Amino acid sequence: MILLVTHGWKDNHFGGRQQYSRCLIQSLKKNNSENLNIYKISPYKKINIIDKFFNLNVDFISSKDVEDILNIIKSNKINLVIIDASSFGFLCKKIKNLSKQIRIIVIYHHIEFNFFIQLFYSTKNPLKLFLAIKMYINEFLSSKFSDKQIFFTIRDKNYGKSLYKSKNPEILPIAQPFSELKNFEEKSIIEKPYVLFIGGGNLLPNYTGILWFIENVLPKIDLELIVIGSGYDELIKKNFKNVTFLGKVDDTTSLYKKAKFAIAPIFGGSGMKTKIAEAASFGKIVFGTTEAIHGYEKFINKICIRCDNEKEFISNINIYKKLSINSKEVSDIYKKNYSVDAMNYNFTKLIKNLIQLKSNDI
């Protein structure tokens, strides 16, 4: 029996982490529907002060969640737990205390410690440092008490080995839902050719990256820019020329369909950016920084073009916007590597091998 511990995101809550978690559920249900239990932690409930400050609970998990998870493991005779967060290391330890025979897979969406320590340095907010410390302890415990650690990129795998001594790390890429371009024509929001950026401005790398692109690249590429995502109120007030901020959009199909390509001018962060896989699912190439295309390196110049400064963005975009991109080739790469079916293949193989191992082989 398998237990997946994940978050219960609302249907209208979009983002890379949310999309990955939805894909993971779809993937595991394909081959394990009868043996799969799913526990969803609510990211929307109010966390009490004890869970916030006086234990290792973090990332919306409560003491009641922990109690419920352990009871499910005991009552359903769970022999494999997949934890969709590296921040629940204390939970890994509690599970192993129940039985060392229970296999645990932990998914590192990125290195949480790095994320929060960067936030501390940029904001000087002591709460971010407090969270960074809690995340470090949890991620260390996740590596120590899990049987397999899943990372999205080589960089994060190396961090896992150096920071946490991860003993069984493996790289499995992110996944995104399949986005089929529908065969219909509708009036476009912008009639002129445009480039697309998707990402909320509440994430600092998105905000600073798109502002940099607007100021340094956009005036020199003769294209409009559409930005999808909330959190750009201050930028909207500036009334930039050739920029349309749409805010939150539930269905981006028609916007992707008419876009020339997408951009990802991201200069900070960690993990694997879902922007690239999402664009590829629509058959669109992405012009992105080295940071943005971590994990996609083998498909550079196929689904993504590396651009790390103003000159590279301008020259590459001005060359490629004149070319006819083979959307089918781009979407085929997505299907073989970043789709739910690709994820299903990877996890089915991983689970089969892990369950067959004897305890002394771990």
N, C-alpha and C positions, 0 to 999 in steps of 0.2 A: 504494500500500500504506500502511496505517495502523498505527501502533504506539501502544497505550495503556500508559502507565506509571502504575501505581497500587499500592495495598498489598494484600497477601493476607491479609485479615482472616478469622479463624475464624468458622464459622457461628454460634457462640454468643456472638460478640463484637458487642454491639449498641451503637448510638450514632448521632448524627446524621451524623458523617463516614463511619462504616462503611456506613450505609444508603444514603447518597448514592453512594458508590463502587460498591456493588452495583447500584444503579439505572443508573449510567453504563455499566457492562458490559452489562447487559440492553439498554439503549438502543442502544448502538453495534452490538451483534450483530444487531439487527433488520434493518438495511439494509446492513451491511458484513461479514457473517459470513465470506465467502470472502477478503476483503482485510484482515481485522483480526488483528493480532498483539497479545497481551497479555503484559506483563511485570509480575509481582507481586512487590513488595518485601516480605519477611517482617518484620513488626513484632515478632517474638518471638525473633529470633536475638540472640546476644550480640555487641555492637559492640566492636571492639578499641580500645585507647587512642588510637591514631593517628587513627582516624576520629572519635573523640569530641572530641579537643582540638587536633589539629594540621593540620586542613584544614577545608574548608567543609561537609563531609558532616554532615547532620543529618536528623532525622525518619526514622531507621532505615535510611537508605541507606548502603551500604558501598562501598568502592572496587571490590570485585569486582562489585557490582551495576552500577556505572557502566561498567566494562569490558564486561560482558555486554550491556548496553543498546546501547552503541556498535557492538558486533559484530553484533547483530541488525539495526541500522539499515543497516549496510554490506552484510551478506549477503542481506538481503531487499529491498534497494532501496526503503526506506521514504521516502515523500515527505511524510508528515504524522505528527507526533508530538503526542499529547495527554497532557499531564502533569497528573495529578490531585493536585497539591500545588504551592503557590507557593514552597516551601522548597527546591526543586531548581534554583535559578538557575544554579549553577555547571555543572549538567548541560546546561541550555539553551545556555550558552556553548560547551561542548564539541561539542554537536550542530551548532551553526552553524559551528564550525571545520571540521567534516566537509564541509559544503556549505551555502552561504547559500540554496540553492534549497529546502531542507527547511523546510516550514512547521511552526510550533510553536504550539500552544494551551496556555495555562497556566490552571488553575482555582484561584482564590483562595477557599478555603473560608471564610477570614476573613483579617484582617491579622495574621499570626503575630507580627510585631514588637510590635504593640500588646498582644497577649495575654501575651507573655513580659515585657514591660516593666511591665505591670500586676502580674504575679506577683512581679516583683522589688520593686516598691514595697510590696506587701502582706506579703511574707515576709522582705525584706532579705537574701535568699539570693544571694550573688554569682554562683552558677552560672546563675541565671535571667537576670542581666544579660549574662553571657557568651553564653547562648543567644539573647537578644534581639538582640545585635550580629550574631551569625551569621545569624539570620533576616532582619535588615534587609539585609545584604549580598546574601543569596540572593534575597530578594523584589525588590530593585533589579535584580539580574541577570536575574531572570525577566521583568520588564517590558522591560528593554533588549533582550534577545535573543529574545523571543517575538514572534509576529506577531499574536496576539490574546490578550487577557487577559480572563478570565471572572470577574466578580464577582457575588455574590448580591444585594447591596443597593446603593442609591444612596450610602449612607454609605461603604461599603467602596470603591466606585468612586472617590469623591472622595478618600479616603485614598490610593488607588493613584496618582491623578493628582498629588496634592500631595507625597507622600513619594517616589514612584518615577518620576514623569514618564511614567506609562503612556501609550503612544502610540495604542493601539487597544483601549481598554476597552469591554466590553459587559456588560450585565446580563442574566443568565439565572438564573431562580430554581432553588431546590433541588428535589429530587424525593424521593418516598417510595414504597415498594412499596404496591400496592393491598391494602387490608385489607377483605375482604368479611365483613359480619356474618352469621354463620350462623343459620339458622332452627331453633334448638334452645333449650330451656330447661334450665338446670342450677342446682343449688343455689348461691346466691350466698355469697361469703365473708362479706359483711355484708348483713343483711336491711334495714337502714335506708338511706334515700337517701344517696348519697355522691358526692363530687367526687374526681377522679383527678389525680395528679401523677406524671409519669414523668421520671426523670433521676437519674443517679448522684450520690451525695453527695461523691464524691472531687473533683468539680468545685466549687470554692468558691462560684460564683454559685448553683448548685442548693442547696447546703447552707444558705447564709445566707438564701436566698430562702424556702425551705420553713419554716425555723425562724421567720422573721419572720411568715409567713402563719399558722402554728400559734399563735403568741403574740398576734397582733393582729387577725386576721380570723376564724379558725375558731370562736371562742366566740360569735360574733355572727351566724352564718348558719344555724344549726340544720341542719347537714349533717355527715356523717362524712367523713373524709379517708383515702384509700388512697394510699400512697406506694410506687412501684415503683422499685427501684434499690438497689444496694449502697452502702456507705460511710456509713451513718447509725447506726453502733453507739452513739455517744455520745447521740444523740437517743432511741434506743430505750430506753436506761437511764432516761430521764426519765419514762417511762410517761405520756405525754400522753393526756388524755381525748379520746375520739372520733377517735383516729389509729391506723391499722394500717400498719405497715411490713412489706412482703412480701418485700423483697430483690429478687434477680434473678428475673424471670419470662420464660420463653421465649415463651409464647403469651398475649398480652394481650387476645385477642378477646372473651372473655366478660366481662372486667373493663370494657372500653370499652362493651360492649353495655349493661350495667346502670348505668353511670355517668350522672349527670345532665349533667355537662360536665367539662371539664378546666381546670386552672389552670397559669399560668406566671408566678409572682412572681419574675422574674429582674431584678436591678438592676445587673448588670455583665456584661461579655463583649463579643463582637463577632460578626460574621457573621450568618447567618440561622438562626433556631432551628427545627429540624425538628419540635419538639413540636407546632407549629401545624398543619403539613401532615399529620402522623401522625394527630392527632385528627380533622382534617377528612376523612381517608380513611375514618374510622369514622362520619362524619356528626355529629361532636361539635364544639360551639363551645368556644373557649378564652378564659378571662378572663386577660389578660396585661398586663404593663407595656409601656411604650413600647420598652424594650430588647428585650423578648421578641417583639414583633410587627414589628420592622424587616424590611422586605421584603414585608410583607403589607398595607401601608397601604391599598391600594385595596379591600380586603375587610374593613375595619373595620366592625363591626356586622353582618357577614354570616357570617364564620367566626371572628372574634375580637372581643372587647370590650376596649377599652383601660381599664386601671385602674392608676393610678400611686401610690396611697396607700391607707391603711386605709379611709377614708371611701368612696372610689370602688369598691373591691373589695366592701365590705359592701352598699352601696346597689345596685350593678349586679347582684350575685349574688342579692340578695333580690327584685329585680324579675324577673330572667330565670328563676329557678327555678320561678316560677309559670306561665311561658309554655310553650306547646307548640312546640318547635323543629322546623322542617322539616329533618329529617336529609338528605333527598334533595337539597335545595338546597345544603346544605353539602358533601355528597360530590360533587355535580356540579361545584362550583367547584374542588375538589381534582382531579378527573379532567381538567378542561380546562387546569389550570395547573401542577400539582405531581405528576402521575403519570409513569410511565415513558413512556407514549405522548406526553405533552406534552414531555418531555425529548427524546425521539426526534425529534419535529418540529423543535425548536429546533436541535439539533445537526446534523441532516441539512441544514438550510438553511445553517447556519454553515459546515460543511465544504465544501459545494458552492461557496459563494461564495469561500471562502479558496483552495481549490485552483485555481479559475479565474483568480485574480489573477496578473498578471505580477509578477516580482520587483521591478520599479521602482514598483509600485503600493502596496507595503507600506510 
